[in-house]
Amino acid sequence: MALIKCPECGREISDKAEACPGCACPMSAEPDYVGREAQTTEKTSKEWKTGQLVGGGFIIVGLLSLSSGAAEGCVVFCLLGVAIIIGCKTAAWWYHG
């Protein structure tokens, strides 16, 4: 019988123990996550994120044109930017869930 250190609490325990008596950390030879497929939480592709950046750029250009005095240019660019962002968000949701 050999003594090993618990990976959680550092206590010395028997190598035959199924779990650490101090913290109940399992002492299995292989972690339970080995062999399982990794779970993806977000699958939004780069093209949709790039589209959102472009939409944000249109909004910024529209706001800058407002400061220069072109009111109709501001409205057009801002609305176009919002439409692009909404379109990209909707497409990312539609194609990737």
N, C-alpha and C positions, 0 to 999 in steps of 0.2 A: 504494500500500500504506500503510495507516494502522496505528498501534500502538494497541492497546487493553489495558486491564488485565484480568488473569485474576481472575474473581470469587472464586476459592478462595485463591490465594497472593499476588495483587497484582502479580505479575510482568508487565512489558510484553511483549506478544506481537503477532504479525501478526494482522490481522483476517481473513486468509485461512487461518489455521491451524485444523485440525480439532480439535486438543486442545492444551492447554498443555504445552510441553516440560518444564516444571519439576515439575508435579504431576499431569499427565495428565487434568486436568479437561476434559471435552468442551466444545467451543465451538459447539454447535449453536444455531441461531436460536431454537428452541423447545424447552423442556424436555420430556423423554420422558413426563412425567406429564400433560401437557396433552391433553385429550380423553378421558382414561380416567375411568371412573366411580369416585367415592370409595368406599372400602371401609369398611363399618360393622363395628366390632368388638363392640359391645354394643347390643342392641336391646330392653333391658328397659324396659317402659313405666312411666310414673309411677304408675299404679294399683297395680302390683306392689310398687314401692318404698314407696308409701304404706301398703300392707298390712303390709309388714315393719316399718315404723315403729309402726303400731298394735299389732302383735304385741309389739314391744319395750316399748311403753307398758304393755301388760297384764302383762308380766314385772316391770316396775318397780313397778307398783301391787301385784302379788302380794308382792314382796319388802318393800314398805313395810307391807303388812298383816301380814306376819310380825313386824315390829318392834312393831306395836301389839297383838300377842297373838292374832290371828285365824288360827290354823294352817290350818284347812280353807279359808279364803278365799285364803290364800297358795297352796295347792296348786292350787286351781281356776284362779286367775288365771295362775299360772306355766304350767300345762299348756295353758291356752287360748292364751296368748301363743306358746308353742312350736309349737302346732298351726297357728296363723295364719302364723307365719314359714315353717314347712315347707310349708304349702299354697301360699303365695305364691311361694316359691322353685321348687316343683315346677311351678306354673302358668306361671311365667316361662320355665322351661326347656322346657315342653311347647309353648307357643305361639311361642316365639322361637328355639328351638334353642340 
